[in-house]
Amino acid sequence: MTGKLRFLLGFGLFFAALWLLWNTPVIYPLKIFVVLLHEVSHAIAVVSTGGTLDRITLDPYQGGATYFSGGNAFLALSAGYLGSLLWGGLMFGAARTRWVKTEWVNGAIGVAVILLTVFFVRSGFGVVFGIFFGAAMVAAARNVGATWNRRLLLTLGLTSALYAILDIKSDILDRPELESDAYMLAELTGIGTATTWGILWIGIALAFSTWLMLRAWDEA
């Protein structure tokens, strides 16, 4: 079997499984993890532009919020969806790079999630999720071996990229009246509407995801 045929078969099976399990408890922790990535991306943009991070909250309905003061509001609001997309791309790229020890990456993700939870997450559900998810990632890094750690990281990366696209569609394009990041950005800049920013972001997300797939295809 050629590399490209294995690539097509592997990704076909992955997306079929993701489609079938999308609304089940199997995928639910991955969705909450992507919500955390979204909020962490806001936080990084705030802190890196001189702002102060107050707290992060997560809820069981796949929602979250980042509370902050100062910083560059434009970058902070833009960073959520695009940040989780970028994190997905980085995890996908790391999983596809043979010299990367993915067990180390997964362990680092687990430790980072625990530390972020302890210092910044201030909702009961978020604290429980962060501690257990982080501990599960550390346990996987230590116990399941290199092959399964690579598959785990690949799953996290692809799910993050896909969920970012679906989240933009659900939160902005399907429900433009919600007070989403795009809604607040339109109010802040006076440019367009929430739908305008949603179309821009989903265009970037689709282009970035296509580039990732084409790059992986070329390397297969």
N, C-alpha and C positions, 0 to 999 in steps of 0.2 A: 504494500500500500504506500503510495507516494505521500510526501509531507503535506501537499495541498489537499489531497483527499482526506487525510486524517484531520486536517484543520476544518474542512467543511463538515465532516461527520461529527467531530467533537463539539463544534459550536452549534451545529444543528441540534444535537442532543441536549446541550446546555440550555438553549433558548426554549426548547420544547418543555424541558423540566421546569424552567422558570415560569413559563406560561401556565402550566398545569398547577403549579404550587403557589402562584403569586398571592392568592388570598387565603393561604393556610398558615398555621403557626410555624411551619418550617421556614418560610421567608420573612415572617414578621420581625424577628430580631435584626435581620439585615436592613429592613426598611428603617427601623428606629436608629440603627447605626448611621445610615445616610442622613437622617434628620440631624443627628449629632454633628456629622461632618459639615452640614449646612450651617449650623449655629457656630461651630468652631471657626468656620471661614469668615463669618461676620466678625467674630471676636479678634481674629488675627488682623483683619483690615482695620479695625478700630485701634488696637494697640499699636500697630505699625505706623499709624498716622497721628500718634500722640494722644489718643483718647484713653479713657479709663473703662475697663470692663467691670461691671457690677456683678452680674450673675447670668447663668444660662438655665433655662427650664426646658424640660421635655414632658410630653403627656402621652398617655397610652393610645391616643387617637392619631398618632403620627404627626403631631404638631410640636412646635418648639418656639422659643423666643430668646433673644439675646438683649439684655438690658445694659446700656452703656451711656457714657457722657463724653462729649468732645469727639475729637477725631474727624476724619473726612466722611461726612454722611453719604456722599455719592458713592465712594468706594465701599463703604460698609454695607450699604443696601445692595450694591451690585455683586458683592462677594458671595452671597449665600448659595444660590443655584449654581453659579459658574464655579464657585469654589468646590462644591461637592462633586461637580463634573471633573474638575482638575484632579482632585484626590483620587477619583475612580481611574482616571488615566494613568496616574503615577503608580497605583497598585497594579493595574493591568500590565504596565510596562515592566515593573519589577518582576511580576510573575512570569513574564515572557522572556526575561533575561536569565540565561542559564547559570551565569556566574554569581548571581545574587542568591544568598542564603535566605530563602523565604521564611524559614523558621525564625531567623533573627528579626526579620521585618514584622512578622506576625506577633512575636513577643514584644517588640517595641510598640506596636499598635496597642496591644493589651495594656502595657504599663502606662502609655500615654492616656488611654481612655480612663484608667483608674485615677491617675493624677488629676486630670481635668475634672473628673467627677468630684473628687475630694475637695478641690480648691474652688471650683466655679459653679458646679451644678447645684441648684437650690430648689429642686422639686422632689417629692418623695419617690415618684415613679422613676424620674431621671437618675436619682442616686442608686436605687436598686438595680436598674438596668445597667448603668455604667460599671458598677462593681462586678456584677455577674458576667457581663459581656467581656469586660477586660480580663477577668480571671479565666474565662473560657478560652480567650485568645492565648493567654500565657500557657495554659494547660495544653492547648493544641500545639503550640510551638515546641513544648518540651516532650510531648508524648506520641504524636501521630506520624512522625517521620517526614522526610524531605518531600516526597511525592505528594502526600496529602496536604502538606503545608502550602505547596505551590498551587494545588487545586483550590484550596481555601482562599488564598490571596487573589487568585484569578476570579473566583466567584464574587469576592468583595468588590473588586475593581469593576467588573462588568455590571453588577447589580447597582453600584453607585452611579455609573454613567447612565444606565437605563432609567433608574428611578429619578434622576435629575430631570431627564426629558419628560417623563410622565408627570412629575410634580409641577413643572412649569405649565404643562397643558391643563392639569386639574385645577391648580390654584389661580392661574392667571387667565388663560384663554377660555376655559369653560366657565369660570366664575369671576369675571373682571371687577365685580362690585366688591369683592373681598378686600380688606385692608392689607394687601400683600406687600412684599418688597417692591414689586413693580408699581403698585398703586401709590405707595409713598414716594417712590422715585419720580413718578410723573408729577406729583404735587411739589416735590422739592425743586425740580428743574423747570417746570412749566412746559416741558416738551412732551407732546403726545398724551397718550392715556396708558393705563396699565396694560391694555392689549398691545399697544405699540412696543413697549419694553418686552412684553412676553414673546412677541413674534421675533424681536431681535435676539433675545436669549435662546429661544428654542432653535433659531437658525444657527447660532454659534454652537449649540450643543449637538445638533445633528451633523454639522460639518466636522466638529472635533471627533465625534464618535465614528463617523465614516473614515476619517483619516486614521484613527486607531486600527480599525478593521482592515483597511488597505495595507497599512504597514505590517500588521500581523500576517496578512496573506502573502506579502512579498517575502517575508522571512520564513514562511512555512516550507 
